[in-house]
Amino acid sequence: MRIKKDDVVEVITGNDKGKRGKVLRVIPKENKVIVENINMRKKHQRPTPSLREGGIIEREEPIYISKVMVVCPSCDRPTRVGIRKLEDERKARFCKKCGELIDKV
């Protein structure tokens, strides 16, 4: 997977098109990610011992990975991600538009 936790991504399709957020969780089995303040849904929650008050709770729902693109930290644009081998044989992600590394080495 080329999207990791704590990446900043931009939504490219759907109701939240154009919005940016930080990836909170990646779900590789389902090819989905949970992004902060994106794809918000209302859930009717019943009071439980751990949650004193019930009511309507808004929370983030998973979104398909194909609907988001990583935002390059150097050129600040949504971009495709490539993988490059460094001199010390480690792999690092890079921006296909500007060529800069996305991972902090």
Phi and psi restraints in degrees (range 20) as a CNS / XPLOR table:
assign (resid 1 and name C) (resid 2 and name N)
       (resid 2 and name CA) (resid 2 and name C) 1.0 -100.1 20.0 2
assign (resid 2 and name N) (resid 2 and name CA)
       (resid 2 and name C) (resid 3 and name N) 1.0 1.0 20.0 2
assign (resid 2 and name C) (resid 3 and name N)
       (resid 3 and name CA) (resid 3 and name C) 1.0 -112.4 20.0 2
assign (resid 3 and name N) (resid 3 and name CA)
       (resid 3 and name C) (resid 4 and name N) 1.0 132.7 20.0 2
assign (resid 3 and name C) (resid 4 and name N)
       (resid 4 and name CA) (resid 4 and name C) 1.0 -122.8 20.0 2
assign (resid 4 and name N) (resid 4 and name CA)
       (resid 4 and name C) (resid 5 and name N) 1.0 166.6 20.0 2
assign (resid 4 and name C) (resid 5 and name N)
       (resid 5 and name CA) (resid 5 and name C) 1.0 -60.2 20.0 2
assign (resid 5 and name N) (resid 5 and name CA)
       (resid 5 and name C) (resid 6 and name N) 1.0 143.8 20.0 2
assign (resid 5 and name C) (resid 6 and name N)
       (resid 6 and name CA) (resid 6 and name C) 1.0 74.7 20.0 2
assign (resid 6 and name N) (resid 6 and name CA)
       (resid 6 and name C) (resid 7 and name N) 1.0 5.2 20.0 2
assign (resid 6 and name C) (resid 7 and name N)
       (resid 7 and name CA) (resid 7 and name C) 1.0 -74.2 20.0 2
assign (resid 7 and name N) (resid 7 and name CA)
       (resid 7 and name C) (resid 8 and name N) 1.0 149.9 20.0 2
assign (resid 7 and name C) (resid 8 and name N)
       (resid 8 and name CA) (resid 8 and name C) 1.0 -93.3 20.0 2
assign (resid 8 and name N) (resid 8 and name CA)
       (resid 8 and name C) (resid 9 and name N) 1.0 126.2 20.0 2
assign (resid 8 and name C) (resid 9 and name N)
       (resid 9 and name CA) (resid 9 and name C) 1.0 -125.3 20.0 2
assign (resid 9 and name N) (resid 9 and name CA)
       (resid 9 and name C) (resid 10 and name N) 1.0 158.3 20.0 2
assign (resid 9 and name C) (resid 10 and name N)
       (resid 10 and name CA) (resid 10 and name C) 1.0 -120.8 20.0 2
assign (resid 10 and name N) (resid 10 and name CA)
       (resid 10 and name C) (resid 11 and name N) 1.0 136.7 20.0 2
assign (resid 10 and name C) (resid 11 and name N)
       (resid 11 and name CA) (resid 11 and name C) 1.0 -79.6 20.0 2
assign (resid 11 and name N) (resid 11 and name CA)
       (resid 11 and name C) (resid 12 and name N) 1.0 132.0 20.0 2
assign (resid 11 and name C) (resid 12 and name N)
       (resid 12 and name CA) (resid 12 and name C) 1.0 -106.6 20.0 2
assign (resid 12 and name N) (resid 12 and name CA)
       (resid 12 and name C) (resid 13 and name N) 1.0 -13.3 20.0 2
assign (resid 12 and name C) (resid 13 and name N)
       (resid 13 and name CA) (resid 13 and name C) 1.0 -143.3 20.0 2
assign (resid 13 and name N) (resid 13 and name CA)
       (resid 13 and name C) (resid 14 and name N) 1.0 160.7 20.0 2
assign (resid 13 and name C) (resid 14 and name N)
       (resid 14 and name CA) (resid 14 and name C) 1.0 96.9 20.0 2
assign (resid 14 and name N) (resid 14 and name CA)
       (resid 14 and name C) (resid 15 and name N) 1.0 -169.4 20.0 2
assign (resid 14 and name C) (resid 15 and name N)
       (resid 15 and name CA) (resid 15 and name C) 1.0 -64.5 20.0 2
assign (resid 15 and name N) (resid 15 and name CA)
       (resid 15 and name C) (resid 16 and name N) 1.0 -31.4 20.0 2
assign (resid 15 and name C) (resid 16 and name N)
       (resid 16 and name CA) (resid 16 and name C) 1.0 -97.2 20.0 2
assign (resid 16 and name N) (resid 16 and name CA)
       (resid 16 and name C) (resid 17 and name N) 1.0 23.2 20.0 2
assign (resid 16 and name C) (resid 17 and name N)
       (resid 17 and name CA) (resid 17 and name C) 1.0 -56.0 20.0 2
assign (resid 17 and name N) (resid 17 and name CA)
       (resid 17 and name C) (resid 18 and name N) 1.0 131.1 20.0 2
assign (resid 17 and name C) (resid 18 and name N)
       (resid 18 and name CA) (resid 18 and name C) 1.0 93.2 20.0 2
assign (resid 18 and name N) (resid 18 and name CA)
       (resid 18 and name C) (resid 19 and name N) 1.0 -13.0 20.0 2
assign (resid 18 and name C) (resid 19 and name N)
       (resid 19 and name CA) (resid 19 and name C) 1.0 -81.5 20.0 2
assign (resid 19 and name N) (resid 19 and name CA)
       (resid 19 and name C) (resid 20 and name N) 1.0 147.8 20.0 2
assign (resid 19 and name C) (resid 20 and name N)
       (resid 20 and name CA) (resid 20 and name C) 1.0 -115.7 20.0 2
assign (resid 20 and name N) (resid 20 and name CA)
       (resid 20 and name C) (resid 21 and name N) 1.0 150.9 20.0 2
assign (resid 20 and name C) (resid 21 and name N)
       (resid 21 and name CA) (resid 21 and name C) 1.0 -165.1 20.0 2
assign (resid 21 and name N) (resid 21 and name CA)
       (resid 21 and name C) (resid 22 and name N) 1.0 168.1 20.0 2
assign (resid 21 and name C) (resid 22 and name N)
       (resid 22 and name CA) (resid 22 and name C) 1.0 -92.5 20.0 2
assign (resid 22 and name N) (resid 22 and name CA)
       (resid 22 and name C) (resid 23 and name N) 1.0 138.9 20.0 2
assign (resid 22 and name C) (resid 23 and name N)
       (resid 23 and name CA) (resid 23 and name C) 1.0 -73.9 20.0 2
assign (resid 23 and name N) (resid 23 and name CA)
       (resid 23 and name C) (resid 24 and name N) 1.0 122.4 20.0 2
assign (resid 23 and name C) (resid 24 and name N)
       (resid 24 and name CA) (resid 24 and name C) 1.0 -90.0 20.0 2
assign (resid 24 and name N) (resid 24 and name CA)
       (resid 24 and name C) (resid 25 and name N) 1.0 -36.0 20.0 2
assign (resid 24 and name C) (resid 25 and name N)
       (resid 25 and name CA) (resid 25 and name C) 1.0 -154.8 20.0 2
assign (resid 25 and name N) (resid 25 and name CA)
       (resid 25 and name C) (resid 26 and name N) 1.0 144.5 20.0 2
assign (resid 25 and name C) (resid 26 and name N)
       (resid 26 and name CA) (resid 26 and name C) 1.0 -113.3 20.0 2
assign (resid 26 and name N) (resid 26 and name CA)
       (resid 26 and name C) (resid 27 and name N) 1.0 133.4 20.0 2
assign (resid 26 and name C) (resid 27 and name N)
       (resid 27 and name CA) (resid 27 and name C) 1.0 -117.1 20.0 2
assign (resid 27 and name N) (resid 27 and name CA)
       (resid 27 and name C) (resid 28 and name N) 1.0 88.5 20.0 2
assign (resid 27 and name C) (resid 28 and name N)
       (resid 28 and name CA) (resid 28 and name C) 1.0 -64.6 20.0 2
assign (resid 28 and name N) (resid 28 and name CA)
       (resid 28 and name C) (resid 29 and name N) 1.0 -32.4 20.0 2
assign (resid 28 and name C) (resid 29 and name N)
       (resid 29 and name CA) (resid 29 and name C) 1.0 -62.4 20.0 2
assign (resid 29 and name N) (resid 29 and name CA)
       (resid 29 and name C) (resid 30 and name N) 1.0 -35.0 20.0 2
assign (resid 29 and name C) (resid 30 and name N)
       (resid 30 and name CA) (resid 30 and name C) 1.0 -101.5 20.0 2
assign (resid 30 and name N) (resid 30 and name CA)
       (resid 30 and name C) (resid 31 and name N) 1.0 -0.4 20.0 2
assign (resid 30 and name C) (resid 31 and name N)
       (resid 31 and name CA) (resid 31 and name C) 1.0 55.5 20.0 2
assign (resid 31 and name N) (resid 31 and name CA)
       (resid 31 and name C) (resid 32 and name N) 1.0 45.6 20.0 2
assign (resid 31 and name C) (resid 32 and name N)
       (resid 32 and name CA) (resid 32 and name C) 1.0 -130.9 20.0 2
assign (resid 32 and name N) (resid 32 and name CA)
       (resid 32 and name C) (resid 33 and name N) 1.0 159.8 20.0 2
assign (resid 32 and name C) (resid 33 and name N)
       (resid 33 and name CA) (resid 33 and name C) 1.0 -133.2 20.0 2
assign (resid 33 and name N) (resid 33 and name CA)
       (resid 33 and name C) (resid 34 and name N) 1.0 155.4 20.0 2
assign (resid 33 and name C) (resid 34 and name N)
       (resid 34 and name CA) (resid 34 and name C) 1.0 -110.2 20.0 2
assign (resid 34 and name N) (resid 34 and name CA)
       (resid 34 and name C) (resid 35 and name N) 1.0 121.8 20.0 2
assign (resid 34 and name C) (resid 35 and name N)
       (resid 35 and name CA) (resid 35 and name C) 1.0 -113.7 20.0 2
assign (resid 35 and name N) (resid 35 and name CA)
       (resid 35 and name C) (resid 36 and name N) 1.0 139.7 20.0 2
assign (resid 35 and name C) (resid 36 and name N)
       (resid 36 and name CA) (resid 36 and name C) 1.0 -60.2 20.0 2
assign (resid 36 and name N) (resid 36 and name CA)
       (resid 36 and name C) (resid 37 and name N) 1.0 124.0 20.0 2
assign (resid 36 and name C) (resid 37 and name N)
       (resid 37 and name CA) (resid 37 and name C) 1.0 60.8 20.0 2
assign (resid 37 and name N) (resid 37 and name CA)
       (resid 37 and name C) (resid 38 and name N) 1.0 25.9 20.0 2
assign (resid 37 and name C) (resid 38 and name N)
       (resid 38 and name CA) (resid 38 and name C) 1.0 -121.3 20.0 2
assign (resid 38 and name N) (resid 38 and name CA)
       (resid 38 and name C) (resid 39 and name N) 1.0 142.6 20.0 2
assign (resid 38 and name C) (resid 39 and name N)
       (resid 39 and name CA) (resid 39 and name C) 1.0 58.7 20.0 2
assign (resid 39 and name N) (resid 39 and name CA)
       (resid 39 and name C) (resid 40 and name N) 1.0 48.8 20.0 2
assign (resid 39 and name C) (resid 40 and name N)
       (resid 40 and name CA) (resid 40 and name C) 1.0 -73.9 20.0 2
assign (resid 40 and name N) (resid 40 and name CA)
       (resid 40 and name C) (resid 41 and name N) 1.0 134.0 20.0 2
assign (resid 40 and name C) (resid 41 and name N)
       (resid 41 and name CA) (resid 41 and name C) 1.0 -130.0 20.0 2
assign (resid 41 and name N) (resid 41 and name CA)
       (resid 41 and name C) (resid 42 and name N) 1.0 151.7 20.0 2
assign (resid 41 and name C) (resid 42 and name N)
       (resid 42 and name CA) (resid 42 and name C) 1.0 -93.0 20.0 2
assign (resid 42 and name N) (resid 42 and name CA)
       (resid 42 and name C) (resid 43 and name N) 1.0 136.8 20.0 2
assign (resid 42 and name C) (resid 43 and name N)
       (resid 43 and name CA) (resid 43 and name C) 1.0 -126.3 20.0 2
assign (resid 43 and name N) (resid 43 and name CA)
       (resid 43 and name C) (resid 44 and name N) 1.0 130.7 20.0 2
assign (resid 43 and name C) (resid 44 and name N)
       (resid 44 and name CA) (resid 44 and name C) 1.0 -84.8 20.0 2
assign (resid 44 and name N) (resid 44 and name CA)
       (resid 44 and name C) (resid 45 and name N) 1.0 112.8 20.0 2
assign (resid 44 and name C) (resid 45 and name N)
       (resid 45 and name CA) (resid 45 and name C) 1.0 -108.5 20.0 2
assign (resid 45 and name N) (resid 45 and name CA)
       (resid 45 and name C) (resid 46 and name N) 1.0 129.0 20.0 2
assign (resid 45 and name C) (resid 46 and name N)
       (resid 46 and name CA) (resid 46 and name C) 1.0 -84.2 20.0 2
assign (resid 46 and name N) (resid 46 and name CA)
       (resid 46 and name C) (resid 47 and name N) 1.0 145.4 20.0 2
assign (resid 46 and name C) (resid 47 and name N)
       (resid 47 and name CA) (resid 47 and name C) 1.0 -61.9 20.0 2
assign (resid 47 and name N) (resid 47 and name CA)
       (resid 47 and name C) (resid 48 and name N) 1.0 135.4 20.0 2
assign (resid 47 and name C) (resid 48 and name N)
       (resid 48 and name CA) (resid 48 and name C) 1.0 -129.7 20.0 2
assign (resid 48 and name N) (resid 48 and name CA)
       (resid 48 and name C) (resid 49 and name N) 1.0 169.3 20.0 2
assign (resid 48 and name C) (resid 49 and name N)
       (resid 49 and name CA) (resid 49 and name C) 1.0 -58.8 20.0 2
assign (resid 49 and name N) (resid 49 and name CA)
       (resid 49 and name C) (resid 50 and name N) 1.0 -35.1 20.0 2
assign (resid 49 and name C) (resid 50 and name N)
       (resid 50 and name CA) (resid 50 and name C) 1.0 -80.7 20.0 2
assign (resid 50 and name N) (resid 50 and name CA)
       (resid 50 and name C) (resid 51 and name N) 1.0 -31.4 20.0 2
assign (resid 50 and name C) (resid 51 and name N)
       (resid 51 and name CA) (resid 51 and name C) 1.0 -112.8 20.0 2
assign (resid 51 and name N) (resid 51 and name CA)
       (resid 51 and name C) (resid 52 and name N) 1.0 103.5 20.0 2
assign (resid 51 and name C) (resid 52 and name N)
       (resid 52 and name CA) (resid 52 and name C) 1.0 -58.9 20.0 2
assign (resid 52 and name N) (resid 52 and name CA)
       (resid 52 and name C) (resid 53 and name N) 1.0 -51.5 20.0 2
assign (resid 52 and name C) (resid 53 and name N)
       (resid 53 and name CA) (resid 53 and name C) 1.0 -98.5 20.0 2
assign (resid 53 and name N) (resid 53 and name CA)
       (resid 53 and name C) (resid 54 and name N) 1.0 137.8 20.0 2
assign (resid 53 and name C) (resid 54 and name N)
       (resid 54 and name CA) (resid 54 and name C) 1.0 -90.2 20.0 2
assign (resid 54 and name N) (resid 54 and name CA)
       (resid 54 and name C) (resid 55 and name N) 1.0 -165.5 20.0 2
assign (resid 54 and name C) (resid 55 and name N)
       (resid 55 and name CA) (resid 55 and name C) 1.0 130.5 20.0 2
assign (resid 55 and name N) (resid 55 and name CA)
       (resid 55 and name C) (resid 56 and name N) 1.0 -164.7 20.0 2
assign (resid 55 and name C) (resid 56 and name N)
       (resid 56 and name CA) (resid 56 and name C) 1.0 -97.8 20.0 2
assign (resid 56 and name N) (resid 56 and name CA)
       (resid 56 and name C) (resid 57 and name N) 1.0 120.4 20.0 2
assign (resid 56 and name C) (resid 57 and name N)
       (resid 57 and name CA) (resid 57 and name C) 1.0 -112.5 20.0 2
assign (resid 57 and name N) (resid 57 and name CA)
       (resid 57 and name C) (resid 58 and name N) 1.0 135.1 20.0 2
assign (resid 57 and name C) (resid 58 and name N)
       (resid 58 and name CA) (resid 58 and name C) 1.0 -96.7 20.0 2
assign (resid 58 and name N) (resid 58 and name CA)
       (resid 58 and name C) (resid 59 and name N) 1.0 133.0 20.0 2
assign (resid 58 and name C) (resid 59 and name N)
       (resid 59 and name CA) (resid 59 and name C) 1.0 -147.3 20.0 2
assign (resid 59 and name N) (resid 59 and name CA)
       (resid 59 and name C) (resid 60 and name N) 1.0 161.7 20.0 2
assign (resid 59 and name C) (resid 60 and name N)
       (resid 60 and name CA) (resid 60 and name C) 1.0 -79.1 20.0 2
assign (resid 60 and name N) (resid 60 and name CA)
       (resid 60 and name C) (resid 61 and name N) 1.0 137.9 20.0 2
assign (resid 60 and name C) (resid 61 and name N)
       (resid 61 and name CA) (resid 61 and name C) 1.0 -108.5 20.0 2
assign (resid 61 and name N) (resid 61 and name CA)
       (resid 61 and name C) (resid 62 and name N) 1.0 155.5 20.0 2
assign (resid 61 and name C) (resid 62 and name N)
       (resid 62 and name CA) (resid 62 and name C) 1.0 -63.5 20.0 2
assign (resid 62 and name N) (resid 62 and name CA)
       (resid 62 and name C) (resid 63 and name N) 1.0 150.1 20.0 2
assign (resid 62 and name C) (resid 63 and name N)
       (resid 63 and name CA) (resid 63 and name C) 1.0 -130.6 20.0 2
assign (resid 63 and name N) (resid 63 and name CA)
       (resid 63 and name C) (resid 64 and name N) 1.0 145.2 20.0 2
assign (resid 63 and name C) (resid 64 and name N)
       (resid 64 and name CA) (resid 64 and name C) 1.0 -63.1 20.0 2
assign (resid 64 and name N) (resid 64 and name CA)
       (resid 64 and name C) (resid 65 and name N) 1.0 143.0 20.0 2
assign (resid 64 and name C) (resid 65 and name N)
       (resid 65 and name CA) (resid 65 and name C) 1.0 -62.0 20.0 2
assign (resid 65 and name N) (resid 65 and name CA)
       (resid 65 and name C) (resid 66 and name N) 1.0 -31.9 20.0 2
assign (resid 65 and name C) (resid 66 and name N)
       (resid 66 and name CA) (resid 66 and name C) 1.0 -68.0 20.0 2
assign (resid 66 and name N) (resid 66 and name CA)
       (resid 66 and name C) (resid 67 and name N) 1.0 -12.2 20.0 2
assign (resid 66 and name C) (resid 67 and name N)
       (resid 67 and name CA) (resid 67 and name C) 1.0 -94.8 20.0 2
assign (resid 67 and name N) (resid 67 and name CA)
       (resid 67 and name C) (resid 68 and name N) 1.0 0.2 20.0 2
assign (resid 67 and name C) (resid 68 and name N)
       (resid 68 and name CA) (resid 68 and name C) 1.0 -127.2 20.0 2
assign (resid 68 and name N) (resid 68 and name CA)
       (resid 68 and name C) (resid 69 and name N) 1.0 153.1 20.0 2
assign (resid 68 and name C) (resid 69 and name N)
       (resid 69 and name CA) (resid 69 and name C) 1.0 -128.7 20.0 2
assign (resid 69 and name N) (resid 69 and name CA)
       (resid 69 and name C) (resid 70 and name N) 1.0 144.3 20.0 2
assign (resid 69 and name C) (resid 70 and name N)
       (resid 70 and name CA) (resid 70 and name C) 1.0 -69.7 20.0 2
assign (resid 70 and name N) (resid 70 and name CA)
       (resid 70 and name C) (resid 71 and name N) 1.0 138.4 20.0 2
assign (resid 70 and name C) (resid 71 and name N)
       (resid 71 and name CA) (resid 71 and name C) 1.0 -94.4 20.0 2
assign (resid 71 and name N) (resid 71 and name CA)
       (resid 71 and name C) (resid 72 and name N) 1.0 124.6 20.0 2
assign (resid 71 and name C) (resid 72 and name N)
       (resid 72 and name CA) (resid 72 and name C) 1.0 -69.5 20.0 2
assign (resid 72 and name N) (resid 72 and name CA)
       (resid 72 and name C) (resid 73 and name N) 1.0 130.3 20.0 2
assign (resid 72 and name C) (resid 73 and name N)
       (resid 73 and name CA) (resid 73 and name C) 1.0 -68.5 20.0 2
assign (resid 73 and name N) (resid 73 and name CA)
       (resid 73 and name C) (resid 74 and name N) 1.0 -26.1 20.0 2
assign (resid 73 and name C) (resid 74 and name N)
       (resid 74 and name CA) (resid 74 and name C) 1.0 -87.8 20.0 2
assign (resid 74 and name N) (resid 74 and name CA)
       (resid 74 and name C) (resid 75 and name N) 1.0 -43.5 20.0 2
assign (resid 74 and name C) (resid 75 and name N)
       (resid 75 and name CA) (resid 75 and name C) 1.0 -98.4 20.0 2
assign (resid 75 and name N) (resid 75 and name CA)
       (resid 75 and name C) (resid 76 and name N) 1.0 -5.5 20.0 2
assign (resid 75 and name C) (resid 76 and name N)
       (resid 76 and name CA) (resid 76 and name C) 1.0 56.0 20.0 2
assign (resid 76 and name N) (resid 76 and name CA)
       (resid 76 and name C) (resid 77 and name N) 1.0 39.0 20.0 2
assign (resid 76 and name C) (resid 77 and name N)
       (resid 77 and name CA) (resid 77 and name C) 1.0 -130.4 20.0 2
assign (resid 77 and name N) (resid 77 and name CA)
       (resid 77 and name C) (resid 78 and name N) 1.0 151.4 20.0 2
assign (resid 77 and name C) (resid 78 and name N)
       (resid 78 and name CA) (resid 78 and name C) 1.0 -67.3 20.0 2
assign (resid 78 and name N) (resid 78 and name CA)
       (resid 78 and name C) (resid 79 and name N) 1.0 137.2 20.0 2
assign (resid 78 and name C) (resid 79 and name N)
       (resid 79 and name CA) (resid 79 and name C) 1.0 -146.1 20.0 2
assign (resid 79 and name N) (resid 79 and name CA)
       (resid 79 and name C) (resid 80 and name N) 1.0 160.5 20.0 2
assign (resid 79 and name C) (resid 80 and name N)
       (resid 80 and name CA) (resid 80 and name C) 1.0 -79.1 20.0 2
assign (resid 80 and name N) (resid 80 and name CA)
       (resid 80 and name C) (resid 81 and name N) 1.0 157.9 20.0 2
assign (resid 80 and name C) (resid 81 and name N)
       (resid 81 and name CA) (resid 81 and name C) 1.0 -116.3 20.0 2
assign (resid 81 and name N) (resid 81 and name CA)
       (resid 81 and name C) (resid 82 and name N) 1.0 132.7 20.0 2
assign (resid 81 and name C) (resid 82 and name N)
       (resid 82 and name CA) (resid 82 and name C) 1.0 -112.8 20.0 2
assign (resid 82 and name N) (resid 82 and name CA)
       (resid 82 and name C) (resid 83 and name N) 1.0 167.2 20.0 2
assign (resid 82 and name C) (resid 83 and name N)
       (resid 83 and name CA) (resid 83 and name C) 1.0 -120.0 20.0 2
assign (resid 83 and name N) (resid 83 and name CA)
       (resid 83 and name C) (resid 84 and name N) 1.0 130.5 20.0 2
assign (resid 83 and name C) (resid 84 and name N)
       (resid 84 and name CA) (resid 84 and name C) 1.0 -126.3 20.0 2
assign (resid 84 and name N) (resid 84 and name CA)
       (resid 84 and name C) (resid 85 and name N) 1.0 142.7 20.0 2
assign (resid 84 and name C) (resid 85 and name N)
       (resid 85 and name CA) (resid 85 and name C) 1.0 -87.1 20.0 2
assign (resid 85 and name N) (resid 85 and name CA)
       (resid 85 and name C) (resid 86 and name N) 1.0 133.3 20.0 2
assign (resid 85 and name C) (resid 86 and name N)
       (resid 86 and name CA) (resid 86 and name C) 1.0 -87.9 20.0 2
assign (resid 86 and name N) (resid 86 and name CA)
       (resid 86 and name C) (resid 87 and name N) 1.0 176.3 20.0 2
assign (resid 86 and name C) (resid 87 and name N)
       (resid 87 and name CA) (resid 87 and name C) 1.0 -61.5 20.0 2
assign (resid 87 and name N) (resid 87 and name CA)
       (resid 87 and name C) (resid 88 and name N) 1.0 -35.2 20.0 2
assign (resid 87 and name C) (resid 88 and name N)
       (resid 88 and name CA) (resid 88 and name C) 1.0 -89.2 20.0 2
assign (resid 88 and name N) (resid 88 and name CA)
       (resid 88 and name C) (resid 89 and name N) 1.0 24.3 20.0 2
assign (resid 88 and name C) (resid 89 and name N)
       (resid 89 and name CA) (resid 89 and name C) 1.0 68.0 20.0 2
assign (resid 89 and name N) (resid 89 and name CA)
       (resid 89 and name C) (resid 90 and name N) 1.0 10.1 20.0 2
assign (resid 89 and name C) (resid 90 and name N)
       (resid 90 and name CA) (resid 90 and name C) 1.0 -87.6 20.0 2
assign (resid 90 and name N) (resid 90 and name CA)
       (resid 90 and name C) (resid 91 and name N) 1.0 155.7 20.0 2
assign (resid 90 and name C) (resid 91 and name N)
       (resid 91 and name CA) (resid 91 and name C) 1.0 -98.7 20.0 2
assign (resid 91 and name N) (resid 91 and name CA)
       (resid 91 and name C) (resid 92 and name N) 1.0 142.7 20.0 2
assign (resid 91 and name C) (resid 92 and name N)
       (resid 92 and name CA) (resid 92 and name C) 1.0 -141.1 20.0 2
assign (resid 92 and name N) (resid 92 and name CA)
       (resid 92 and name C) (resid 93 and name N) 1.0 148.4 20.0 2
assign (resid 92 and name C) (resid 93 and name N)
       (resid 93 and name CA) (resid 93 and name C) 1.0 -84.1 20.0 2
assign (resid 93 and name N) (resid 93 and name CA)
       (resid 93 and name C) (resid 94 and name N) 1.0 145.0 20.0 2
assign (resid 93 and name C) (resid 94 and name N)
       (resid 94 and name CA) (resid 94 and name C) 1.0 -137.5 20.0 2
assign (resid 94 and name N) (resid 94 and name CA)
       (resid 94 and name C) (resid 95 and name N) 1.0 158.7 20.0 2
assign (resid 94 and name C) (resid 95 and name N)
       (resid 95 and name CA) (resid 95 and name C) 1.0 -79.2 20.0 2
assign (resid 95 and name N) (resid 95 and name CA)
       (resid 95 and name C) (resid 96 and name N) 1.0 130.3 20.0 2
assign (resid 95 and name C) (resid 96 and name N)
       (resid 96 and name CA) (resid 96 and name C) 1.0 -76.3 20.0 2
assign (resid 96 and name N) (resid 96 and name CA)
       (resid 96 and name C) (resid 97 and name N) 1.0 -16.9 20.0 2
assign (resid 96 and name C) (resid 97 and name N)
       (resid 97 and name CA) (resid 97 and name C) 1.0 -86.0 20.0 2
assign (resid 97 and name N) (resid 97 and name CA)
       (resid 97 and name C) (resid 98 and name N) 1.0 -47.9 20.0 2
assign (resid 97 and name C) (resid 98 and name N)
       (resid 98 and name CA) (resid 98 and name C) 1.0 -107.8 20.0 2
assign (resid 98 and name N) (resid 98 and name CA)
       (resid 98 and name C) (resid 99 and name N) 1.0 -14.3 20.0 2
assign (resid 98 and name C) (resid 99 and name N)
       (resid 99 and name CA) (resid 99 and name C) 1.0 84.9 20.0 2
assign (resid 99 and name N) (resid 99 and name CA)
       (resid 99 and name C) (resid 100 and name N) 1.0 -1.1 20.0 2
assign (resid 99 and name C) (resid 100 and name N)
       (resid 100 and name CA) (resid 100 and name C) 1.0 -78.5 20.0 2
assign (resid 100 and name N) (resid 100 and name CA)
       (resid 100 and name C) (resid 101 and name N) 1.0 154.0 20.0 2
assign (resid 100 and name C) (resid 101 and name N)
       (resid 101 and name CA) (resid 101 and name C) 1.0 -72.8 20.0 2
assign (resid 101 and name N) (resid 101 and name CA)
       (resid 101 and name C) (resid 102 and name N) 1.0 139.1 20.0 2
assign (resid 101 and name C) (resid 102 and name N)
       (resid 102 and name CA) (resid 102 and name C) 1.0 -89.5 20.0 2
assign (resid 102 and name N) (resid 102 and name CA)
       (resid 102 and name C) (resid 103 and name N) 1.0 -40.3 20.0 2
assign (resid 102 and name C) (resid 103 and name N)
       (resid 103 and name CA) (resid 103 and name C) 1.0 -74.4 20.0 2
assign (resid 103 and name N) (resid 103 and name CA)
       (resid 103 and name C) (resid 104 and name N) 1.0 141.0 20.0 2
assign (resid 103 and name C) (resid 104 and name N)
       (resid 104 and name CA) (resid 104 and name C) 1.0 -81.1 20.0 2
assign (resid 104 and name N) (resid 104 and name CA)
       (resid 104 and name C) (resid 105 and name N) 1.0 121.0 20.0 2
